[in-house]
Amino acid sequence: MSPRRPSLAEALSEGASDLHERGLWRSLREIEGAQGPLVRLGGREILLFCSNNYLGLADHPEVVAAAAEAARRFGASAASSRLISGHMTPHAALEATLAEWKGCEAALAFSTGYQANLGCITALVGRGDVVLSDELNHASLIDAARLSRADVAVFRHNDVGHLDALLAESRGARRALVVTESVFSMDGDTAPLADIAATARRHGAWLMVDEAHGVGVFGKTGAGLVEELGLHDAVDVQIGTLGKALGSFGAYAAGSKTLVDWLVNRARSFVFTTGLPPASAAAARAAIGICRREPERAAGLRRRARELGDRLRRSGWSVPPVESPILPVVVGSSDRAMELTRRLLERDIYVAGIRPPTVPEGTSRLRLSLMATHTDEQLDRVARAFEELAPLHAVPASGAIHDD
Ligand SMILES: *Cc1c(COP(=O)(O)O)cnc(C)c1O
């Protein structure tokens, strides 16, 4: 007798009801027009506070012009894997610029940050090896470590002592790879990279740092937290995305020439995928030019994020002090986060609620991210909206965030 299996429709509707009941159902919101401080959403003009367009480069005329010019000269697609015929002049130019900017021998562009992480970790470690991963690492790093078939040891967030202990326990592993973000995507805090690097080195482990939210924002020329801390030589693999502060699309890995040559051969998410569109490569390169030329963009952004964080804390919100443009307003349950997003939308302000599985249970939050192009008046408007809503939603400073 054939087994009684649910139809696809039955299985998915059961799964969907479960997500709905737990307040975890997600759906898309269509933004009309370019990513900037003001966008149209559902026919209304909305103040946007959840884009990763930190430096305001996604809609910068110079970046847009570079993309348009490259599309005209090189077409809309690389139309092939980079190893076949999809390696084009804009890729080579971008990679040379990236390598110089990051203070590395070489850099390799990937089609997304997700793929860069997947490709690097699986190309570097496998069975018999160990990946040491911060507990708050991005999903792409978690998936990559799992896919590599190496053992995975998760260390407590930013806890170098715990990392040290886990490295000591993994002495039997052939190779050890420590993986952390520089600026954590959902918390906006930064990793103690110098200590992590020293610890990794002491144990003969390699170090990979994902600068998805650090690039453009930290460092004298905006190259990231590794630049700010002068750790080029201590980090074996620097990852970053071109789709956040750099206002384009795609990602990179930077390091030694040996590393990049190995990735070209062995990173499956590089080998078996179409090359980055030439327009994206050219746009990213133009954005890097602006970062280097106008460091005041990032400096102003960080200063204003600090000021807004102070103001939100004064009105009773639970916002950890951070140095990045990401301000997590922690409210606890996912229902509360969604309610607060709705209340802000009524005021024409869009701040996305972040729920499990993106963040741990009980730490749902509004993730408020600033752009260098927000005006003072716009920052004041969001601060006032939070002040008005504070009595309804603020979590007492003493925690109570684990209520679901
Ligand atoms: C966004 C993000 C990625 C993925 O980058 P994409 O280019 O958007 O695929 C990887 N790592 C971290 C830490 C991120 O925040």
The ligand as an SDF file (V2000), in Angstrom:
LIG
                    3D

 15 15  0  0  0  0  0  0  0  0999 V2000
   23.6710   40.8790    4.3280 C   0  0  0  0  0  0  0  0  0  0  0  0
   24.7010   39.9750    4.8520 C   0  0  0  0  0  0  0  0  0  0  0  0
   25.2600   38.9950    4.0460 C   0  0  0  0  0  0  0  0  0  0  0  0
   24.7360   38.6920    2.6820 C   0  0  0  0  0  0  0  0  0  0  0  0
   25.1470   39.6150    1.7500 O   0  0  0  0  0  0  0  0  0  0  0  0
   24.3300   39.7400    0.3940 P   0  0  0  0  0  0  0  0  0  0  0  0
   25.2600   40.4100   -0.5340 O   0  0  0  0  0  0  0  0  0  0  0  0
   23.1130   40.5330    0.7270 O   0  0  0  0  0  0  0  0  0  0  0  0
   23.9810   38.3370   -0.0250 O   0  0  0  0  0  0  0  0  0  0  0  0
   26.3140   38.2470    4.5380 C   0  0  0  0  0  0  0  0  0  0  0  0
   26.7660   38.4410    5.7940 N   0  0  0  0  0  0  0  0  0  0  0  0
   26.2240   39.3550    6.6140 C   0  0  0  0  0  0  0  0  0  0  0  0
   26.7810   39.5210    7.9770 C   0  0  0  0  0  0  0  0  0  0  0  0
   25.1700   40.1500    6.1720 C   0  0  0  0  0  0  0  0  0  0  0  0
   24.6240   41.0420    6.9810 O   0  0  0  0  0  0  0  0  0  0  0  0
  1  2  1  0
  2  3  1  0
  2 14  2  0
  3  4  1  0
  3 10  2  0
  4  5  1  0
  5  6  1  0
  6  7  2  0
  6  8  1  0
  6  9  1  0
 10 11  1  0
 11 12  2  0
 12 13  1  0
 12 14  1  0
 14 15  1  0
M  END
$$$$
